[in-house]
Amino acid sequence: MKRILIPLWGDDIAPRFDTAQEVLIAVAEDDGRISDKRVVILPEASAEGLCNLILHERVDEVICCGIEDEYYQYLAWKKVQVIDSVGGPASVALERSAAGSLKSEEILVARGRE
């Protein structure tokens, strides 16, 4: 089981970690199933506030697009895995992370209806 946090910009991953006012927090089970998912609205956009939330919620993995090295290093020091430089829909990133196939520097696209 791992707890995942994704800073949001609408339905997509926020372009910058420190500008997000909404985050998706989800629990991915070992079998790849998402057992819990919720959106948290923050009182203000703040990298420090987001780091505090990450630690308070005992998040194991953060999926983001742009993050300053200072916060990346801080989270790594706190044993939080950061998958950065990821762009696209948060739902696709969450599915890929739960399946164990998400890597840094990926641009994701939603699948069209066929």
Secondary structure as GFF3:
##gff-version 3
##sequence-region A 1 114
A	DSSP	beta_strand	2	9	.	.	.	ID=ss1
A	DSSP	beta_strand	12	13	.	.	.	ID=ss2
A	DSSP	three_ten_helix	17	19	.	.	.	ID=ss3
A	DSSP	beta_strand	22	28	.	.	.	ID=ss4
A	DSSP	beta_strand	34	41	.	.	.	ID=ss5
A	DSSP	alpha_helix	47	56	.	.	.	ID=ss6
A	DSSP	beta_strand	61	63	.	.	.	ID=ss7
A	DSSP	alpha_helix	69	77	.	.	.	ID=ss8
A	DSSP	beta_strand	81	83	.	.	.	ID=ss9
A	DSSP	alpha_helix	90	99	.	.	.	ID=ss10
###
